[in-house]
Amino acid sequence: MNRRQLLARCALLCAVPTALQAAVSLTRCKVTTVGAGPDLVLIPGLGSSAALWDGTVAKLKTSHRLHVVQVAGFAGLPAGPNATGEILGPIVEELATYIAAETRGAPAVVGHSLGGLIGLLLATRHPKTVRKLMVVDALPFIGLLYGPSMTVDAIRPQAVLLRDSQLDMPREQLVVSLGQAAARLTISPENVRKVEDWSRASDPSVFARATYETFITDVRDALPAVSIPITVVYPGDPGGRADALYRNAYAGAVSTKFLAINGSRHFVMLDQPEIFQSEVDRWWAG
């Protein structure tokens, strides 16, 4: 190989990362990258801001390369193409493309609520994009909250009613409803206001339609084909009902660990930040 050929080869190799980066056009979500080290993807839930992960980012940014996701249409981020049509499927495909281009090998993924469901969909539809998964208070089928025999077909009419009622709700009534919901999802008044503000700043159509898609998505049948380790984190309760619910829901998974964090509600990382961060550290090292 002569000098001219060598320079041309080097120029081509150096151009590859730039070309890959340019090829990833994020329209369904926004991803902010912080820190350096092994890749970790953080996905928030329904109506939530990427700021949900501020505590995690502050703790891990010196040792990890964090990819912090926010779904378009949530917490003030413009809806973009999420304004119409399907939401979850296109987000999963976009994130799979992003991960393939922007991470060094399959990263670890942490997803909360709807973000946990997105993580499960990534693991089932694109198994090579996830090395290990932490699901924070998310079920593979939310219909299990209504009973172990619930099915997608059985819950679909209720999901349609919920979606349409949210879409038709006057703004003033929607604000009240979101505030009432926030009060049930986290403990401190400060965090209630934070969650409420994120929900109120979300696009009502994206919020309602994403809720509907969550209700009619069931990945339980795909879990036996997922070989990566899954850790399921959820709020503990004195009667152990959450333990039974989650263990039954993930019974088909090959490798699953369960962790109940007491003194928390749905937003575990806000209610018990130190415990949550410690568990993320332990999960990462395990």
Long-range contacts (C-beta under 8 A, 24 or more apart in sequence): 20-101, 20-102, 21-101, 21-102, 23-101, 24-97, 24-98, 24-101, 24-102, 26-94, 26-98, 27-72, 27-80, 27-81, 27-94, 28-71, 28-72, 28-80, 28-81, 28-82, 28-87, 28-90, 28-91, 28-94, 29-69, 29-70, 29-71, 29-72, 29-91, 29-94, 29-95, 30-69, 30-70, 30-72, 30-77, 31-67, 31-68, 31-69, 31-70, 31-98, 31-102, 32-67, 32-68, 32-70, 33-65, 33-66, 33-67, 33-68, 33-102, 34-61, 34-65, 34-66, 34-68, 35-60, 35-61, 35-62, 35-63, 35-64, 35-65, 35-66, 36-64, 36-65, 37-63, 37-64, 37-65, 38-63, 38-64, 38-65, 38-107, 38-108, 39-64, 39-65, 39-67, 39-103, 39-104, 39-105, 39-107, 39-108, 40-64, 40-65, 40-66, 40-67, 40-107, 40-108, 40-109, 40-110, 40-284, 41-66, 41-67, 41-69, 41-95, 41-99, 41-103, 41-107, 41-108, 41-109, 41-110, 42-66, 42-67, 42-68, 42-69, 42-110, 42-111, 42-115, 43-69, 43-95, 43-109, 43-110, 43-111, 43-112, 43-115, 43-116, 43-118, 43-119, 44-69, 44-70, 44-71, 44-74, 44-112, 44-113, 44-114, 44-115, 45-111, 45-112, 45-113, 45-114, 45-115, 45-116, 45-138, 46-74, 46-113, 46-114, 46-207, 46-210, 46-211, 46-214, 47-74, 47-75, 47-178, 47-195, 47-198, 47-199, 47-202, 47-207, 48-74, 48-75, 48-112, 48-113, 48-115, 48-195, 48-198, 49-74, 49-75, 49-76, 49-198, 49-201, 50-75, 51-75, 51-194, 51-198, 52-112, 52-198, 52-267, 52-269, 52-270, 53-269, 55-269, 55-273, 55-276, 55-277, 56-110, 56-269, 56-276, 56-277, 56-280, 59-277, 59-280, 59-281, 60-280, 64-284, 65-103, 67-98, 67-99, 67-102, 67-103, 67-107, 69-95, 69-115, 71-114, 71-206, 71-210, 72-206, 73-202, 73-203, 73-205, 73-206, 73-207, 73-210, 74-198, 74-202, 74-203, 74-206, 74-207, 75-198, 75-199, 75-201, 75-202, 76-198, 76-201, 76-202, 78-203, 79-203, 79-205, 79-206, 82-203, 82-206, 83-203, 83-205, 83-206, 86-213, 87-206, 87-209, 87-210, 87-213, 88-117, 88-118, 88-121, 88-210, 88-213, 88-214, 88-217, 89-121, 91-118, 92-118, 92-121, 92-122, 92-125, 92-126, 95-122, 95-129, 96-122, 96-125, 96-126, 96-129, 99-126, 99-129, 99-130, 100-129, 105-131, 106-130, 106-131, 107-131, 108-132, 108-133, 108-134, 108-284, 109-133, 109-134, 110-134, 110-136, 110-280, 111-135, 111-136, 111-138, 112-136, 112-137, 112-138, 112-267, 112-268, 112-269, 113-137, 113-138, 113-266, 114-138, 114-210, 114-214, 117-214, 117-217, 117-219, 120-219, 120-223, 121-217, 121-219, 123-226, 123-228, 123-230, 124-219, 124-222, 124-223, 124-225, 124-226, 127-225, 127-226, 127-227, 127-228, 130-228, 131-228, 132-228, 132-229, 132-230, 132-231, 132-283, 133-228, 133-229, 133-230, 133-231, 134-230, 134-231, 134-232, 134-233, 134-280, 134-283, 135-230, 135-231, 135-232, 135-233, 136-233, 136-234, 136-268, 136-269, 137-233, 137-234, 137-235, 137-266, 137-268, 139-245, 139-246, 139-249, 140-218, 140-219, 140-220, 140-223, 140-249, 140-250, 141-217, 141-218, 141-219, 141-220, 141-249, 142-214, 142-215, 142-217, 143-215, 143-218, 144-245, 144-248, 144-249, 145-245, 148-248, 151-218, 152-216, 152-217, 152-218, 155-215, 155-216, 156-215, 156-216, 158-215, 159-211, 159-212, 159-215, 159-216, 160-212, 162-208, 162-211, 162-212, 162-215, 163-208, 163-209, 163-211, 163-212, 164-208, 166-204, 166-207, 166-208, 166-211, 167-204, 167-205, 167-208, 169-204, 174-204, 175-200, 184-265, 184-266, 185-265, 185-266, 185-267, 186-265, 186-266, 186-267, 186-270, 186-271, 187-263, 187-264, 187-265, 187-271, 188-270, 188-271, 191-267, 191-270, 191-271, 194-270, 195-267, 195-270, 220-249, 220-252, 221-252, 223-250, 223-252, 223-253, 223-254, 224-252, 224-253, 224-254, 226-253, 226-254, 227-254, 227-255, 228-255, 229-255, 229-256, 229-257, 230-255, 230-256, 230-257, 231-256, 231-257, 231-258, 231-259, 231-283, 232-256, 232-257, 232-258, 232-259, 233-259, 233-260, 233-261, 233-268, 233-276, 233-279, 234-258, 234-259, 234-260, 234-261, 234-268, 235-260, 235-261, 235-262, 235-264, 235-265, 235-266, 235-268, 235-271, 236-260, 236-261, 236-262, 236-263, 236-264
